[in-house]
Amino acid sequence: MEESILGISLSGKTLIAGKVKNGKIEKSITKKINNKGSEELIISEVINIINEVKDDEVQGIGIGVPSLVDVEKGIVYNVVNIPSWREVHIKEILESQFGYKVYVNNDANCFAIGESYFGKTKGYENSVGLILAAGVGAGIIFKGHLYSGTHCGAGEFGEIPYKDHNYEFYLNDAYFEYKYGVAATTFLNRAKRKDKIALAIFEQYGTDLGNLIKTILFSVDPEIIVIGGYLSQAFPYFEKAMWDKINTFPYKHALAKLKIVATEQQDIAVLGAAALYYDAQNKSLKK
């Protein structure tokens, strides 16, 4: 990982670019963009921020986008909160502009591979990175390699039906306001002060999350799950209820070594995007 790689994170109104070398971000820039702008305007914003961060050491680019992605062709579809980006051939555009190899994936997959290279799941062959924020997404690491699926759809556990809706409905941050009329940030602050109502609400959250994790265990049987996104900050308040539900999983041997942790990597969006480049150098799965 001695190569210098640019990691680009595009999410809604925020664009971040960082130069990553030896697991460290040597330089980064964060900009607000007009997410309602035209496709061409936002592409120009991406090109401009790359020009500001790149130098003669840079050898490649990784970019994470909240969307469906054709990983092979580097095409992003229907990007969340950017209406004009319905089909953008971002890999082709950036490779033509800069001459670097460019790798593109969705934000949840970037989170998972970033944690695998630089965070809590480093050293584990099979892991899941689970994001709990405005949405619920996950990335899967199988035999040390990012597994995106045929259409970059692997790990979309939030879309699985649950109760009257799906897991994402009950586990994203908007649910707190929908159900209780209070923002998730408020409940988090109240939980820190040991407010009984807030703690009870996060206990229910942990139960729902535990059911989701049981579904993940049935699906991919990881060694470790790392939780990221804004709601990972509430981990101490939902951890016990989450484990209480997980411990009802029927295959007890699968639970014996399972670890579930919260991320501690503040810059994982940029590091994860850069890790797409490193992962691509190891195209064959480990035996």
Secondary structure, 3 states (H helix, E strand, C coil): CCCEEEEEEEECCEEEEEEEECCEEEEEEEEECCCCCCHHHHHHHHHHHHHHHCCCCEEEEEEEECCEEECCCCEEECCCCCCCCCEECHHHHHHHHHCCEEEEEEHHHHHHHHHHHHCCCCCCCCEEEEEECCCEEEEEEECCEEECCCCCCCCCHHHCEECCEEHHHHHCCHHHHHHHCCCHHHHHHHHHCCCHHHHHHHHHHHHHHHHHHHHHHHHHCCCEEEEECHHHHHHHHHHHHHHHHHCCCCCHHHHCCCEEEECCCCCHHHHHHHHHHHHHCCCCCCC
